[in-house]
């Protein structure tokens, strides 16, 4: 199964915060309630476009936290997760998300 997960449409146009205690649109909520359940079913394509931006705390917790969760080996995670920026404006967010994952894997 392949799931396209549009952050702005399926989660929030205003993602913010690291932890669940920071609010309903935090990186932890996105990871635990959206990313992991869909990744357990198959390939997930995360589309970053359409939000008002991404704080580093959100990206690090959502994507770095996913890598730290050790639910999947790094090679499996790379096969199951694609992070896309459809427009150039969102490419820096995609790059940061990938960097946070790589840093978490390297530890």
Phi and psi restraints in degrees (range 20) as a CNS / XPLOR table:
assign (resid 1 and name C) (resid 2 and name N)
       (resid 2 and name CA) (resid 2 and name C) 1.0 -116.1 20.0 2
assign (resid 2 and name N) (resid 2 and name CA)
       (resid 2 and name C) (resid 3 and name N) 1.0 130.9 20.0 2
assign (resid 2 and name C) (resid 3 and name N)
       (resid 3 and name CA) (resid 3 and name C) 1.0 -120.5 20.0 2
assign (resid 3 and name N) (resid 3 and name CA)
       (resid 3 and name C) (resid 4 and name N) 1.0 123.5 20.0 2
assign (resid 3 and name C) (resid 4 and name N)
       (resid 4 and name CA) (resid 4 and name C) 1.0 -91.3 20.0 2
assign (resid 4 and name N) (resid 4 and name CA)
       (resid 4 and name C) (resid 5 and name N) 1.0 120.3 20.0 2
assign (resid 4 and name C) (resid 5 and name N)
       (resid 5 and name CA) (resid 5 and name C) 1.0 -112.6 20.0 2
assign (resid 5 and name N) (resid 5 and name CA)
       (resid 5 and name C) (resid 6 and name N) 1.0 104.6 20.0 2
assign (resid 5 and name C) (resid 6 and name N)
       (resid 6 and name CA) (resid 6 and name C) 1.0 -88.2 20.0 2
assign (resid 6 and name N) (resid 6 and name CA)
       (resid 6 and name C) (resid 7 and name N) 1.0 113.7 20.0 2
assign (resid 6 and name C) (resid 7 and name N)
       (resid 7 and name CA) (resid 7 and name C) 1.0 -56.3 20.0 2
assign (resid 7 and name N) (resid 7 and name CA)
       (resid 7 and name C) (resid 8 and name N) 1.0 -48.5 20.0 2
assign (resid 7 and name C) (resid 8 and name N)
       (resid 8 and name CA) (resid 8 and name C) 1.0 -63.2 20.0 2
assign (resid 8 and name N) (resid 8 and name CA)
       (resid 8 and name C) (resid 9 and name N) 1.0 -39.7 20.0 2
assign (resid 8 and name C) (resid 9 and name N)
       (resid 9 and name CA) (resid 9 and name C) 1.0 -83.7 20.0 2
assign (resid 9 and name N) (resid 9 and name CA)
       (resid 9 and name C) (resid 10 and name N) 1.0 -43.7 20.0 2
assign (resid 9 and name C) (resid 10 and name N)
       (resid 10 and name CA) (resid 10 and name C) 1.0 -94.0 20.0 2
assign (resid 10 and name N) (resid 10 and name CA)
       (resid 10 and name C) (resid 11 and name N) 1.0 -13.9 20.0 2
assign (resid 10 and name C) (resid 11 and name N)
       (resid 11 and name CA) (resid 11 and name C) 1.0 -128.1 20.0 2
assign (resid 11 and name N) (resid 11 and name CA)
       (resid 11 and name C) (resid 12 and name N) 1.0 -71.9 20.0 2
assign (resid 11 and name C) (resid 12 and name N)
       (resid 12 and name CA) (resid 12 and name C) 1.0 -167.4 20.0 2
assign (resid 12 and name N) (resid 12 and name CA)
       (resid 12 and name C) (resid 13 and name N) 1.0 144.5 20.0 2
assign (resid 12 and name C) (resid 13 and name N)
       (resid 13 and name CA) (resid 13 and name C) 1.0 -79.2 20.0 2
assign (resid 13 and name N) (resid 13 and name CA)
       (resid 13 and name C) (resid 14 and name N) 1.0 -11.7 20.0 2
assign (resid 13 and name C) (resid 14 and name N)
       (resid 14 and name CA) (resid 14 and name C) 1.0 -127.0 20.0 2
assign (resid 14 and name N) (resid 14 and name CA)
       (resid 14 and name C) (resid 15 and name N) 1.0 63.8 20.0 2
assign (resid 14 and name C) (resid 15 and name N)
       (resid 15 and name CA) (resid 15 and name C) 1.0 -65.8 20.0 2
assign (resid 15 and name N) (resid 15 and name CA)
       (resid 15 and name C) (resid 16 and name N) 1.0 135.5 20.0 2
assign (resid 15 and name C) (resid 16 and name N)
       (resid 16 and name CA) (resid 16 and name C) 1.0 -162.0 20.0 2
assign (resid 16 and name N) (resid 16 and name CA)
       (resid 16 and name C) (resid 17 and name N) 1.0 148.1 20.0 2
assign (resid 16 and name C) (resid 17 and name N)
       (resid 17 and name CA) (resid 17 and name C) 1.0 91.6 20.0 2
assign (resid 17 and name N) (resid 17 and name CA)
       (resid 17 and name C) (resid 18 and name N) 1.0 160.0 20.0 2
assign (resid 17 and name C) (resid 18 and name N)
       (resid 18 and name CA) (resid 18 and name C) 1.0 -95.4 20.0 2
assign (resid 18 and name N) (resid 18 and name CA)
       (resid 18 and name C) (resid 19 and name N) 1.0 -53.8 20.0 2
assign (resid 18 and name C) (resid 19 and name N)
       (resid 19 and name CA) (resid 19 and name C) 1.0 -103.8 20.0 2
assign (resid 19 and name N) (resid 19 and name CA)
       (resid 19 and name C) (resid 20 and name N) 1.0 159.1 20.0 2
assign (resid 19 and name C) (resid 20 and name N)
       (resid 20 and name CA) (resid 20 and name C) 1.0 -52.2 20.0 2
assign (resid 20 and name N) (resid 20 and name CA)
       (resid 20 and name C) (resid 21 and name N) 1.0 -36.9 20.0 2
assign (resid 20 and name C) (resid 21 and name N)
       (resid 21 and name CA) (resid 21 and name C) 1.0 -67.1 20.0 2
assign (resid 21 and name N) (resid 21 and name CA)
       (resid 21 and name C) (resid 22 and name N) 1.0 -15.3 20.0 2
assign (resid 21 and name C) (resid 22 and name N)
       (resid 22 and name CA) (resid 22 and name C) 1.0 -80.8 20.0 2
assign (resid 22 and name N) (resid 22 and name CA)
       (resid 22 and name C) (resid 23 and name N) 1.0 -10.9 20.0 2
assign (resid 22 and name C) (resid 23 and name N)
       (resid 23 and name CA) (resid 23 and name C) 1.0 137.3 20.0 2
assign (resid 23 and name N) (resid 23 and name CA)
       (resid 23 and name C) (resid 24 and name N) 1.0 174.0 20.0 2
assign (resid 23 and name C) (resid 24 and name N)
       (resid 24 and name CA) (resid 24 and name C) 1.0 -74.9 20.0 2
assign (resid 24 and name N) (resid 24 and name CA)
       (resid 24 and name C) (resid 25 and name N) 1.0 -5.7 20.0 2
assign (resid 24 and name C) (resid 25 and name N)
       (resid 25 and name CA) (resid 25 and name C) 1.0 -119.6 20.0 2
assign (resid 25 and name N) (resid 25 and name CA)
       (resid 25 and name C) (resid 26 and name N) 1.0 34.3 20.0 2
assign (resid 25 and name C) (resid 26 and name N)
       (resid 26 and name CA) (resid 26 and name C) 1.0 -83.9 20.0 2
assign (resid 26 and name N) (resid 26 and name CA)
       (resid 26 and name C) (resid 27 and name N) 1.0 165.9 20.0 2
assign (resid 26 and name C) (resid 27 and name N)
       (resid 27 and name CA) (resid 27 and name C) 1.0 -61.8 20.0 2
assign (resid 27 and name N) (resid 27 and name CA)
       (resid 27 and name C) (resid 28 and name N) 1.0 -37.9 20.0 2
assign (resid 27 and name C) (resid 28 and name N)
       (resid 28 and name CA) (resid 28 and name C) 1.0 -64.3 20.0 2
assign (resid 28 and name N) (resid 28 and name CA)
       (resid 28 and name C) (resid 29 and name N) 1.0 -42.9 20.0 2
assign (resid 28 and name C) (resid 29 and name N)
       (resid 29 and name CA) (resid 29 and name C) 1.0 -62.8 20.0 2
assign (resid 29 and name N) (resid 29 and name CA)
       (resid 29 and name C) (resid 30 and name N) 1.0 -45.8 20.0 2
assign (resid 29 and name C) (resid 30 and name N)
       (resid 30 and name CA) (resid 30 and name C) 1.0 -59.8 20.0 2
assign (resid 30 and name N) (resid 30 and name CA)
       (resid 30 and name C) (resid 31 and name N) 1.0 -45.8 20.0 2
assign (resid 30 and name C) (resid 31 and name N)
       (resid 31 and name CA) (resid 31 and name C) 1.0 -63.8 20.0 2
assign (resid 31 and name N) (resid 31 and name CA)
       (resid 31 and name C) (resid 32 and name N) 1.0 -51.4 20.0 2
assign (resid 31 and name C) (resid 32 and name N)
       (resid 32 and name CA) (resid 32 and name C) 1.0 -76.8 20.0 2
assign (resid 32 and name N) (resid 32 and name CA)
       (resid 32 and name C) (resid 33 and name N) 1.0 -35.3 20.0 2
assign (resid 32 and name C) (resid 33 and name N)
       (resid 33 and name CA) (resid 33 and name C) 1.0 -99.1 20.0 2
assign (resid 33 and name N) (resid 33 and name CA)
       (resid 33 and name C) (resid 34 and name N) 1.0 -17.4 20.0 2
assign (resid 33 and name C) (resid 34 and name N)
       (resid 34 and name CA) (resid 34 and name C) 1.0 -121.0 20.0 2
assign (resid 34 and name N) (resid 34 and name CA)
       (resid 34 and name C) (resid 35 and name N) 1.0 -55.5 20.0 2
assign (resid 34 and name C) (resid 35 and name N)
       (resid 35 and name CA) (resid 35 and name C) 1.0 -65.5 20.0 2
assign (resid 35 and name N) (resid 35 and name CA)
       (resid 35 and name C) (resid 36 and name N) 1.0 -59.3 20.0 2
assign (resid 35 and name C) (resid 36 and name N)
       (resid 36 and name CA) (resid 36 and name C) 1.0 -59.7 20.0 2
assign (resid 36 and name N) (resid 36 and name CA)
       (resid 36 and name C) (resid 37 and name N) 1.0 -48.4 20.0 2
assign (resid 36 and name C) (resid 37 and name N)
       (resid 37 and name CA) (resid 37 and name C) 1.0 -58.8 20.0 2
assign (resid 37 and name N) (resid 37 and name CA)
       (resid 37 and name C) (resid 38 and name N) 1.0 -37.0 20.0 2
assign (resid 37 and name C) (resid 38 and name N)
       (resid 38 and name CA) (resid 38 and name C) 1.0 -75.4 20.0 2
assign (resid 38 and name N) (resid 38 and name CA)
       (resid 38 and name C) (resid 39 and name N) 1.0 -36.5 20.0 2
assign (resid 38 and name C) (resid 39 and name N)
       (resid 39 and name CA) (resid 39 and name C) 1.0 -64.7 20.0 2
assign (resid 39 and name N) (resid 39 and name CA)
       (resid 39 and name C) (resid 40 and name N) 1.0 -30.4 20.0 2
assign (resid 39 and name C) (resid 40 and name N)
       (resid 40 and name CA) (resid 40 and name C) 1.0 -66.7 20.0 2
assign (resid 40 and name N) (resid 40 and name CA)
       (resid 40 and name C) (resid 41 and name N) 1.0 -20.5 20.0 2
assign (resid 40 and name C) (resid 41 and name N)
       (resid 41 and name CA) (resid 41 and name C) 1.0 -94.7 20.0 2
assign (resid 41 and name N) (resid 41 and name CA)
       (resid 41 and name C) (resid 42 and name N) 1.0 -18.0 20.0 2
assign (resid 41 and name C) (resid 42 and name N)
       (resid 42 and name CA) (resid 42 and name C) 1.0 152.2 20.0 2
assign (resid 42 and name N) (resid 42 and name CA)
       (resid 42 and name C) (resid 43 and name N) 1.0 -151.3 20.0 2
assign (resid 42 and name C) (resid 43 and name N)
       (resid 43 and name CA) (resid 43 and name C) 1.0 -69.9 20.0 2
assign (resid 43 and name N) (resid 43 and name CA)
       (resid 43 and name C) (resid 44 and name N) 1.0 134.8 20.0 2
assign (resid 43 and name C) (resid 44 and name N)
       (resid 44 and name CA) (resid 44 and name C) 1.0 -122.6 20.0 2
assign (resid 44 and name N) (resid 44 and name CA)
       (resid 44 and name C) (resid 45 and name N) 1.0 128.5 20.0 2
assign (resid 44 and name C) (resid 45 and name N)
       (resid 45 and name CA) (resid 45 and name C) 1.0 -109.6 20.0 2
assign (resid 45 and name N) (resid 45 and name CA)
       (resid 45 and name C) (resid 46 and name N) 1.0 112.4 20.0 2
assign (resid 45 and name C) (resid 46 and name N)
       (resid 46 and name CA) (resid 46 and name C) 1.0 -93.2 20.0 2
assign (resid 46 and name N) (resid 46 and name CA)
       (resid 46 and name C) (resid 47 and name N) 1.0 122.0 20.0 2
assign (resid 46 and name C) (resid 47 and name N)
       (resid 47 and name CA) (resid 47 and name C) 1.0 -102.4 20.0 2
assign (resid 47 and name N) (resid 47 and name CA)
       (resid 47 and name C) (resid 48 and name N) 1.0 118.2 20.0 2
assign (resid 47 and name C) (resid 48 and name N)
       (resid 48 and name CA) (resid 48 and name C) 1.0 -85.3 20.0 2
assign (resid 48 and name N) (resid 48 and name CA)
       (resid 48 and name C) (resid 49 and name N) 1.0 -19.8 20.0 2
assign (resid 48 and name C) (resid 49 and name N)
       (resid 49 and name CA) (resid 49 and name C) 1.0 -62.3 20.0 2
assign (resid 49 and name N) (resid 49 and name CA)
       (resid 49 and name C) (resid 50 and name N) 1.0 150.9 20.0 2
assign (resid 49 and name C) (resid 50 and name N)
       (resid 50 and name CA) (resid 50 and name C) 1.0 102.1 20.0 2
assign (resid 50 and name N) (resid 50 and name CA)
       (resid 50 and name C) (resid 51 and name N) 1.0 -10.1 20.0 2
assign (resid 50 and name C) (resid 51 and name N)
       (resid 51 and name CA) (resid 51 and name C) 1.0 -87.6 20.0 2
assign (resid 51 and name N) (resid 51 and name CA)
       (resid 51 and name C) (resid 52 and name N) 1.0 174.5 20.0 2
assign (resid 51 and name C) (resid 52 and name N)
       (resid 52 and name CA) (resid 52 and name C) 1.0 -87.4 20.0 2
assign (resid 52 and name N) (resid 52 and name CA)
       (resid 52 and name C) (resid 53 and name N) 1.0 19.1 20.0 2
assign (resid 52 and name C) (resid 53 and name N)
       (resid 53 and name CA) (resid 53 and name C) 1.0 116.1 20.0 2
assign (resid 53 and name N) (resid 53 and name CA)
       (resid 53 and name C) (resid 54 and name N) 1.0 -180.0 20.0 2
assign (resid 53 and name C) (resid 54 and name N)
       (resid 54 and name CA) (resid 54 and name C) 1.0 -139.0 20.0 2
assign (resid 54 and name N) (resid 54 and name CA)
       (resid 54 and name C) (resid 55 and name N) 1.0 118.7 20.0 2
assign (resid 54 and name C) (resid 55 and name N)
       (resid 55 and name CA) (resid 55 and name C) 1.0 -70.1 20.0 2
assign (resid 55 and name N) (resid 55 and name CA)
       (resid 55 and name C) (resid 56 and name N) 1.0 149.7 20.0 2
assign (resid 55 and name C) (resid 56 and name N)
       (resid 56 and name CA) (resid 56 and name C) 1.0 -59.8 20.0 2
assign (resid 56 and name N) (resid 56 and name CA)
       (resid 56 and name C) (resid 57 and name N) 1.0 -33.2 20.0 2
assign (resid 56 and name C) (resid 57 and name N)
       (resid 57 and name CA) (resid 57 and name C) 1.0 -61.2 20.0 2
assign (resid 57 and name N) (resid 57 and name CA)
       (resid 57 and name C) (resid 58 and name N) 1.0 -39.7 20.0 2
assign (resid 57 and name C) (resid 58 and name N)
       (resid 58 and name CA) (resid 58 and name C) 1.0 -64.9 20.0 2
assign (resid 58 and name N) (resid 58 and name CA)
       (resid 58 and name C) (resid 59 and name N) 1.0 -52.3 20.0 2
assign (resid 58 and name C) (resid 59 and name N)
       (resid 59 and name CA) (resid 59 and name C) 1.0 -61.6 20.0 2
assign (resid 59 and name N) (resid 59 and name CA)
       (resid 59 and name C) (resid 60 and name N) 1.0 -42.3 20.0 2
assign (resid 59 and name C) (resid 60 and name N)
       (resid 60 and name CA) (resid 60 and name C) 1.0 -65.7 20.0 2
assign (resid 60 and name N) (resid 60 and name CA)
       (resid 60 and name C) (resid 61 and name N) 1.0 -43.5 20.0 2
assign (resid 60 and name C) (resid 61 and name N)
       (resid 61 and name CA) (resid 61 and name C) 1.0 -70.2 20.0 2
assign (resid 61 and name N) (resid 61 and name CA)
       (resid 61 and name C) (resid 62 and name N) 1.0 -41.9 20.0 2
assign (resid 61 and name C) (resid 62 and name N)
       (resid 62 and name CA) (resid 62 and name C) 1.0 -66.4 20.0 2
assign (resid 62 and name N) (resid 62 and name CA)
       (resid 62 and name C) (resid 63 and name N) 1.0 -51.8 20.0 2
assign (resid 62 and name C) (resid 63 and name N)
       (resid 63 and name CA) (resid 63 and name C) 1.0 -95.8 20.0 2
assign (resid 63 and name N) (resid 63 and name CA)
       (resid 63 and name C) (resid 64 and name N) 1.0 -42.7 20.0 2
assign (resid 63 and name C) (resid 64 and name N)
       (resid 64 and name CA) (resid 64 and name C) 1.0 -63.6 20.0 2
assign (resid 64 and name N) (resid 64 and name CA)
       (resid 64 and name C) (resid 65 and name N) 1.0 -41.7 20.0 2
assign (resid 64 and name C) (resid 65 and name N)
       (resid 65 and name CA) (resid 65 and name C) 1.0 -62.6 20.0 2
assign (resid 65 and name N) (resid 65 and name CA)
       (resid 65 and name C) (resid 66 and name N) 1.0 -35.6 20.0 2
assign (resid 65 and name C) (resid 66 and name N)
       (resid 66 and name CA) (resid 66 and name C) 1.0 -62.7 20.0 2
assign (resid 66 and name N) (resid 66 and name CA)
       (resid 66 and name C) (resid 67 and name N) 1.0 -44.7 20.0 2
assign (resid 66 and name C) (resid 67 and name N)
       (resid 67 and name CA) (resid 67 and name C) 1.0 -65.3 20.0 2
assign (resid 67 and name N) (resid 67 and name CA)
       (resid 67 and name C) (resid 68 and name N) 1.0 -38.3 20.0 2
assign (resid 67 and name C) (resid 68 and name N)
       (resid 68 and name CA) (resid 68 and name C) 1.0 -69.6 20.0 2
assign (resid 68 and name N) (resid 68 and name CA)
       (resid 68 and name C) (resid 69 and name N) 1.0 -22.3 20.0 2
assign (resid 68 and name C) (resid 69 and name N)
       (resid 69 and name CA) (resid 69 and name C) 1.0 -63.6 20.0 2
assign (resid 69 and name N) (resid 69 and name CA)
       (resid 69 and name C) (resid 70 and name N) 1.0 -22.4 20.0 2
assign (resid 69 and name C) (resid 70 and name N)
       (resid 70 and name CA) (resid 70 and name C) 1.0 60.7 20.0 2
assign (resid 70 and name N) (resid 70 and name CA)
       (resid 70 and name C) (resid 71 and name N) 1.0 20.3 20.0 2
assign (resid 70 and name C) (resid 71 and name N)
       (resid 71 and name CA) (resid 71 and name C) 1.0 -68.0 20.0 2
assign (resid 71 and name N) (resid 71 and name CA)
       (resid 71 and name C) (resid 72 and name N) 1.0 -29.1 20.0 2
assign (resid 71 and name C) (resid 72 and name N)
       (resid 72 and name CA) (resid 72 and name C) 1.0 -133.9 20.0 2
assign (resid 72 and name N) (resid 72 and name CA)
       (resid 72 and name C) (resid 73 and name N) 1.0 147.4 20.0 2
assign (resid 72 and name C) (resid 73 and name N)
       (resid 73 and name CA) (resid 73 and name C) 1.0 -64.6 20.0 2
assign (resid 73 and name N) (resid 73 and name CA)
       (resid 73 and name C) (resid 74 and name N) 1.0 154.1 20.0 2
assign (resid 73 and name C) (resid 74 and name N)
       (resid 74 and name CA) (resid 74 and name C) 1.0 -52.6 20.0 2
assign (resid 74 and name N) (resid 74 and name CA)
       (resid 74 and name C) (resid 75 and name N) 1.0 -41.7 20.0 2
assign (resid 74 and name C) (resid 75 and name N)
       (resid 75 and name CA) (resid 75 and name C) 1.0 -65.3 20.0 2
assign (resid 75 and name N) (resid 75 and name CA)
       (resid 75 and name C) (resid 76 and name N) 1.0 -37.1 20.0 2
assign (resid 75 and name C) (resid 76 and name N)
       (resid 76 and name CA) (resid 76 and name C) 1.0 -68.0 20.0 2
assign (resid 76 and name N) (resid 76 and name CA)
       (resid 76 and name C) (resid 77 and name N) 1.0 -40.8 20.0 2
assign (resid 76 and name C) (resid 77 and name N)
       (resid 77 and name CA) (resid 77 and name C) 1.0 -63.1 20.0 2
assign (resid 77 and name N) (resid 77 and name CA)
       (resid 77 and name C) (resid 78 and name N) 1.0 -40.5 20.0 2
assign (resid 77 and name C) (resid 78 and name N)
       (resid 78 and name CA) (resid 78 and name C) 1.0 -64.1 20.0 2
assign (resid 78 and name N) (resid 78 and name CA)
       (resid 78 and name C) (resid 79 and name N) 1.0 -29.7 20.0 2
assign (resid 78 and name C) (resid 79 and name N)
       (resid 79 and name CA) (resid 79 and name C) 1.0 -80.8 20.0 2
assign (resid 79 and name N) (resid 79 and name CA)
       (resid 79 and name C) (resid 80 and name N) 1.0 -25.7 20.0 2
assign (resid 79 and name C) (resid 80 and name N)
       (resid 80 and name CA) (resid 80 and name C) 1.0 -94.8 20.0 2
assign (resid 80 and name N) (resid 80 and name CA)
       (resid 80 and name C) (resid 81 and name N) 1.0 -19.7 20.0 2
assign (resid 80 and name C) (resid 81 and name N)
       (resid 81 and name CA) (resid 81 and name C) 1.0 -127.0 20.0 2
assign (resid 81 and name N) (resid 81 and name CA)
       (resid 81 and name C) (resid 82 and name N) 1.0 127.7 20.0 2
assign (resid 81 and name C) (resid 82 and name N)
       (resid 82 and name CA) (resid 82 and name C) 1.0 -122.4 20.0 2
assign (resid 82 and name N) (resid 82 and name CA)
       (resid 82 and name C) (resid 83 and name N) 1.0 128.6 20.0 2
assign (resid 82 and name C) (resid 83 and name N)
       (resid 83 and name CA) (resid 83 and name C) 1.0 -109.8 20.0 2
assign (resid 83 and name N) (resid 83 and name CA)
       (resid 83 and name C) (resid 84 and name N) 1.0 121.3 20.0 2
assign (resid 83 and name C) (resid 84 and name N)
       (resid 84 and name CA) (resid 84 and name C) 1.0 -119.8 20.0 2
assign (resid 84 and name N) (resid 84 and name CA)
       (resid 84 and name C) (resid 85 and name N) 1.0 145.0 20.0 2
assign (resid 84 and name C) (resid 85 and name N)
       (resid 85 and name CA) (resid 85 and name C) 1.0 -117.9 20.0 2
assign (resid 85 and name N) (resid 85 and name CA)
       (resid 85 and name C) (resid 86 and name N) 1.0 116.7 20.0 2
assign (resid 85 and name C) (resid 86 and name N)
       (resid 86 and name CA) (resid 86 and name C) 1.0 -80.1 20.0 2
assign (resid 86 and name N) (resid 86 and name CA)
       (resid 86 and name C) (resid 87 and name N) 1.0 -21.2 20.0 2
assign (resid 86 and name C) (resid 87 and name N)
       (resid 87 and name CA) (resid 87 and name C) 1.0 -126.6 20.0 2
assign (resid 87 and name N) (resid 87 and name CA)
       (resid 87 and name C) (resid 88 and name N) 1.0 156.6 20.0 2
assign (resid 87 and name C) (resid 88 and name N)
       (resid 88 and name CA) (resid 88 and name C) 1.0 -60.2 20.0 2
assign (resid 88 and name N) (resid 88 and name CA)
       (resid 88 and name C) (resid 89 and name N) 1.0 -29.9 20.0 2
assign (resid 88 and name C) (resid 89 and name N)
       (resid 89 and name CA) (resid 89 and name C) 1.0 -58.8 20.0 2
assign (resid 89 and name N) (resid 89 and name CA)
       (resid 89 and name C) (resid 90 and name N) 1.0 -30.2 20.0 2
assign (resid 89 and name C) (resid 90 and name N)
       (resid 90 and name CA) (resid 90 and name C) 1.0 -98.9 20.0 2
assign (resid 90 and name N) (resid 90 and name CA)
       (resid 90 and name C) (resid 91 and name N) 1.0 -3.3 20.0 2
assign (resid 90 and name C) (resid 91 and name N)
       (resid 91 and name CA) (resid 91 and name C) 1.0 -59.2 20.0 2
assign (resid 91 and name N) (resid 91 and name CA)
       (resid 91 and name C) (resid 92 and name N) 1.0 -40.0 20.0 2
assign (resid 91 and name C) (resid 92 and name N)
       (resid 92 and name CA) (resid 92 and name C) 1.0 -61.4 20.0 2
assign (resid 92 and name N) (resid 92 and name CA)
       (resid 92 and name C) (resid 93 and name N) 1.0 -33.7 20.0 2
assign (resid 92 and name C) (resid 93 and name N)
       (resid 93 and name CA) (resid 93 and name C) 1.0 -69.0 20.0 2
assign (resid 93 and name N) (resid 93 and name CA)
       (resid 93 and name C) (resid 94 and name N) 1.0 -41.3 20.0 2
assign (resid 93 and name C) (resid 94 and name N)
       (resid 94 and name CA) (resid 94 and name C) 1.0 -60.8 20.0 2
assign (resid 94 and name N) (resid 94 and name CA)
       (resid 94 and name C) (resid 95 and name N) 1.0 -45.8 20.0 2
assign (resid 94 and name C) (resid 95 and name N)
       (resid 95 and name CA) (resid 95 and name C) 1.0 -62.3 20.0 2
assign (resid 95 and name N) (resid 95 and name CA)
       (resid 95 and name C) (resid 96 and name N) 1.0 -41.1 20.0 2
assign (resid 95 and name C) (resid 96 and name N)
       (resid 96 and name CA) (resid 96 and name C) 1.0 -65.6 20.0 2
assign (resid 96 and name N) (resid 96 and name CA)
       (resid 96 and name C) (resid 97 and name N) 1.0 -41.6 20.0 2
assign (resid 96 and name C) (resid 97 and name N)
       (resid 97 and name CA) (resid 97 and name C) 1.0 -59.7 20.0 2
assign (resid 97 and name N) (resid 97 and name CA)
       (resid 97 and name C) (resid 98 and name N) 1.0 -44.5 20.0 2
assign (resid 97 and name C) (resid 98 and name N)
       (resid 98 and name CA) (resid 98 and name C) 1.0 -65.5 20.0 2
assign (resid 98 and name N) (resid 98 and name CA)
       (resid 98 and name C) (resid 99 and name N) 1.0 -38.1 20.0 2
assign (resid 98 and name C) (resid 99 and name N)
       (resid 99 and name CA) (resid 99 and name C) 1.0 -64.1 20.0 2
assign (resid 99 and name N) (resid 99 and name CA)
       (resid 99 and name C) (resid 100 and name N) 1.0 -41.6 20.0 2
assign (resid 99 and name C) (resid 100 and name N)
       (resid 100 and name CA) (resid 100 and name C) 1.0 -63.7 20.0 2
assign (resid 100 and name N) (resid 100 and name CA)
       (resid 100 and name C) (resid 101 and name N) 1.0 -38.4 20.0 2
assign (resid 100 and name C) (resid 101 and name N)
       (resid 101 and name CA) (resid 101 and name C) 1.0 -65.7 20.0 2
assign (resid 101 and name N) (resid 101 and name CA)
       (resid 101 and name C) (resid 102 and name N) 1.0 -45.2 20.0 2
assign (resid 101 and name C) (resid 102 and name N)
       (resid 102 and name CA) (resid 102 and name C) 1.0 -62.5 20.0 2
assign (resid 102 and name N) (resid 102 and name CA)
       (resid 102 and name C) (resid 103 and name N) 1.0 -41.2 20.0 2
assign (resid 102 and name C) (resid 103 and name N)
       (resid 103 and name CA) (resid 103 and name C) 1.0 -64.4 20.0 2
assign (resid 103 and name N) (resid 103 and name CA)
       (resid 103 and name C) (resid 104 and name N) 1.0 -40.1 20.0 2
assign (resid 103 and name C) (resid 104 and name N)
       (resid 104 and name CA) (resid 104 and name C) 1.0 -68.2 20.0 2
assign (resid 104 and name N) (resid 104 and name CA)
       (resid 104 and name C) (resid 105 and name N) 1.0 -37.0 20.0 2
assign (resid 104 and name C) (resid 105 and name N)
       (resid 105 and name CA) (resid 105 and name C) 1.0 -66.9 20.0 2
assign (resid 105 and name N) (resid 105 and name CA)
       (resid 105 and name C) (resid 106 and name N) 1.0 -37.4 20.0 2
assign (resid 105 and name C) (resid 106 and name N)
       (resid 106 and name CA) (resid 106 and name C) 1.0 -70.0 20.0 2
assign (resid 106 and name N) (resid 106 and name CA)
       (resid 106 and name C) (resid 107 and name N) 1.0 -19.9 20.0 2
